[in-house]
């Protein structure tokens, strides 16, 4: 039996539940070349989203075929903590806040 990679979920960080969802997979852009995946974060019962933008996988930049995306709880947890440390305030109102994440998910 094959398992399908998760594309959304709920994870608890510091006792608070956060929803995450894969917004876009890595894709080619004529203007910008390869763009990495984007994951949305939202703490439950709040309004302000955070967007985590990941760099494109190195295999795509080398011309290798696309593989399955693997989004682990550890990657999402590190992304949530990094966004909070960088100033994301989930209780505030406003446009989604965009954070660039390094290749290790930090």
Protein Blocks (a to p, Z undefined) as FASTA:
>chain_A
ZZdddfbdcddeehiacddddfbdcdddfklopaddddddddehiabdcdddddddfklm
nopacddddddfklmmmmmmmmmmnopafkbgcddddddddfkoZZ
